[in-house]
Amino acid sequence: MNTYELDDYGFPKGSGIFETVKSVDGKLVSLNRHMRRAVDSARALGISIPGEEDIRNEITKIITANPHSLGKLRICFGNNIFSATHEKYEERTETARVNFYSETILGSQHKRFPYDSRFAIIDAARDEGFDDSILFNAKNEITESAVANLIFYIGDEWVTPPITAGLLPGVVRAIAIELCGVKVRPVHVSEIPDVESAFLVSSLRIAQPISHIGDMKVKIGEASLALQAQINAHSQPVSVG
């Protein structure tokens, strides 16, 4: 594999798509789902990617050369770009505090780099004492956070916004919908006062409970613990193969 010049966030200079995969003792969480998404995005965007065997061989080589008991595998594809890195990852055990981003943003259905604009949202949230920001579209419908999908407990039902609202179809989001009973429907910002519990879900954090939305405290109760356990049970690491 070629060595690429990296930007400030560790992405190859240029543009393309990427996948971030959690590793546990050299095994990967939901790699097949990540690869299916990458293949679909590459096809839609006209990006040529290596064959599956070449990708898996490179992943095995990178993980073996850079072992971590808990790691973050990042795979990047672009025109004349194929990059893989494996870094140590620190598990998130705390709850998350989120605010609202001040501007409407329409997210992409493809996980694309450069990713500077999303990291800038995170930086702005942290400057205000939060971990991330909830984004919304021109209809004031909630979409996602800067780097995660959102799941809300409203009216005794777990719901997540639809892809058509303008968000990335996340791997853990798909698991929650397909295997954990989470429903898909538009969520308007006016419904936030009705949110009883909430999660940020992503490939690294898996399911991180939200403790506050702005100044509003949300509950982490039996319903949250049950959903978190379900999502974790369906997000177990497997060998690269």
C-alpha positions in Angstrom: 0.0 0.0 0.0 1.2 3.5 -0.8 2.0 6.1 1.9 -0.2 9.2 1.7 0.2 12.7 3.0 -2.4 13.1 5.7 -4.4 16.1 6.7 -4.7 17.4 10.3 -7.3 14.8 11.1 -5.4 11.8 9.8 -7.2 11.5 6.4 -5.3 11.2 3.1 -5.0 14.6 1.3 -7.7 14.5 -1.4 -11.2 13.3 -1.3 -13.1 10.0 -1.2 -15.1 7.7 1.2 -14.1 6.1 4.4 -15.2 3.6 7.0 -14.3 3.5 10.7 -14.5 0.1 12.3 -14.1 -0.8 16.0 -11.6 -3.5 16.8 -11.5 -5.7 19.9 -8.4 -7.9 20.3 -7.9 -7.9 16.6 -11.5 -8.7 15.7 -13.7 -6.2 14.0 -17.3 -5.1 14.7 -19.7 -5.4 11.7 -16.9 -5.3 9.1 -19.2 -6.8 6.4 -21.8 -4.1 6.9 -19.1 -1.5 6.6 -17.8 -3.0 3.4 -21.3 -3.2 1.9 -21.8 0.5 2.6 -18.4 1.3 1.1 -19.1 -0.7 -2.0 -22.5 1.0 -2.5 -21.0 4.5 -2.0 -18.1 3.7 -4.3 -20.5 2.6 -7.0 -22.7 5.7 -6.6 -19.7 8.1 -6.6 -17.7 6.4 -9.4 -14.8 5.5 -7.1 -12.8 2.3 -7.9 -11.9 0.2 -4.9 -9.7 -2.9 -4.6 -11.2 -6.4 -4.4 -12.5 -7.8 -1.2 -9.6 -10.2 -0.7 -7.0 -7.4 -1.2 -8.9 -5.2 1.3 -9.1 -8.0 3.9 -5.4 -8.9 3.5 -4.4 -5.3 4.0 -6.6 -4.9 7.1 -5.1 -8.1 8.6 -1.6 -6.7 7.8 -2.3 -3.3 9.4 -3.9 -4.8 12.5 -1.1 -7.3 13.0 1.5 -4.5 12.6 -0.3 -2.1 15.0 -2.0 -4.3 17.6 -4.4 -2.7 20.1 -6.7 -4.5 22.6 -9.3 -1.8 21.6 -8.7 -0.1 18.3 -10.0 2.2 15.6 -9.6 0.9 12.0 -10.0 3.6 9.4 -10.2 2.6 5.7 -10.1 5.3 3.0 -10.9 4.9 -0.7 -10.6 7.5 -3.4 -9.3 7.9 -6.9 -5.8 6.5 -6.6 -6.3 6.3 -2.8 -6.4 3.1 -0.7 -5.4 3.8 2.9 -5.8 1.9 6.1 -4.7 2.8 9.6 -5.2 1.2 13.0 -5.0 3.3 16.2 -5.7 2.8 19.9 -9.3 3.7 20.9 -10.4 4.8 24.3 -13.8 3.4 25.3 -16.5 6.0 26.1 -18.0 5.1 29.4 -19.5 8.5 30.2 -22.8 9.9 29.1 -23.0 12.6 26.4 -24.2 16.2 26.6 -25.4 17.6 23.3 -26.7 20.9 22.1 -28.2 22.1 18.8 -26.1 23.4 16.0 -27.1 26.9 14.9 -27.3 26.3 11.1 -29.3 23.8 9.0 -27.2 21.1 7.5 -28.1 18.5 4.9 -26.0 15.4 5.6 -24.6 13.0 3.0 -25.7 9.4 2.5 -22.0 8.6 1.8 -19.3 8.7 4.5 -16.9 11.2 2.7 -13.6 12.9 3.5 -12.3 15.5 4.0 -14.2 15.5 7.3 -13.1 18.9 8.6 -16.5 20.5 8.7 -17.8 17.8 11.1 -14.8 18.0 13.4 -15.4 21.8 13.4 -18.9 21.2 14.8 -17.5 19.0 17.5 -14.9 21.6 18.4 -17.6 24.3 18.6 -19.8 22.1 20.8 -16.9 21.4 23.2 -16.2 25.1 23.4 -19.7 25.4 24.9 -19.3 22.5 27.3 -21.0 19.8 25.1 -19.7 16.7 23.4 -21.6 17.0 20.1 -24.4 18.9 18.4 -27.8 17.8 17.0 -28.2 18.8 13.4 -31.5 19.6 11.6 -32.7 20.3 8.1 -34.6 23.1 6.5 -37.9 21.6 7.7 -36.6 21.7 11.2 -36.5 17.9 11.2 -33.7 16.4 13.2 -31.1 14.5 11.1 -28.0 13.3 13.0 -25.2 14.7 15.2 -21.9 15.8 13.8 -20.4 12.3 14.0 -23.2 9.9 15.0 -26.8 8.9 14.4 -29.5 9.6 16.9 -32.2 7.5 18.6 -34.9 9.0 20.8 -37.4 7.5 23.2 -40.7 9.4 22.6 -44.1 8.2 23.6 -42.9 4.7 24.8 -41.3 4.1 21.4 -37.7 4.2 20.2 -37.4 6.2 17.0 -34.7 7.4 14.7 -34.9 9.9 11.8 -35.2 8.6 8.2 -32.4 8.7 5.7 -34.6 11.0 3.6 -34.3 13.7 6.3 -30.6 14.1 5.3 -28.3 11.8 7.2 -25.7 9.0 7.0 -27.1 5.5 7.0 -25.0 4.4 10.0 -24.0 0.8 10.6 -25.2 0.7 14.2 -28.3 2.6 13.3 -29.1 -0.2 10.8 -28.6 -2.8 13.6 -30.9 -0.9 15.9 -33.6 -0.8 13.2 -33.3 -4.3 11.9 -32.7 -6.2 15.1 -33.6 -4.0 18.1 -37.1 -2.7 17.2 -36.2 0.9 16.6 -38.8 2.6 14.4 -38.0 5.1 11.6 -39.9 8.3 11.3 -39.3 12.1 11.0 -38.5 13.8 14.3 -39.3 17.5 14.5 -37.3 19.8 16.7 -40.6 20.7 18.5 -40.7 17.1 19.8 -37.5 17.5 21.9 -39.4 18.4 25.1 -41.1 15.0 24.7 -37.8 13.0 24.5 -37.6 10.8 27.6 -34.2 9.1 26.7 -31.8 9.3 23.8 -28.6 7.8 22.4 -25.8 8.7 20.1 -25.0 5.6 18.0 -21.9 5.1 15.9 -19.4 2.4 15.0 -16.9 3.3 17.8 -19.2 4.3 20.7 -21.8 1.7 19.6 -24.6 3.2 21.8 -23.8 6.1 24.1 -26.6 7.4 26.3 -27.3 11.1 26.2 -27.8 12.8 29.6 -28.6 16.3 28.5 -30.0 18.0 25.4 -29.0 21.6 26.0 -30.1 22.3 29.5 -32.8 19.6 29.4 -31.9 16.5 31.4 -33.0 13.2 29.8 -33.5 9.9 31.7 -31.2 6.9 31.5 -33.6 4.3 32.8 -34.7 0.7 32.2 -35.7 1.3 28.6 -32.3 2.8 27.8 -30.4 0.0 29.5 -32.5 -2.6 27.6 -31.9 -1.0 24.2 -28.2 -0.5 24.9 -27.8 -4.2 25.9 -29.6 -5.3 22.7 -27.5 -3.1 20.4 -24.3 -4.3 22.1 -25.4 -7.9 21.8 -25.7 -7.5 18.0 -22.4 -5.6 17.7 -19.9 -8.3 18.7 -16.5 -8.4 17.0 -15.6 -11.2 14.6 -12.3 -12.2 12.9 -11.4 -10.5 9.6 -11.7 -13.9 7.8 
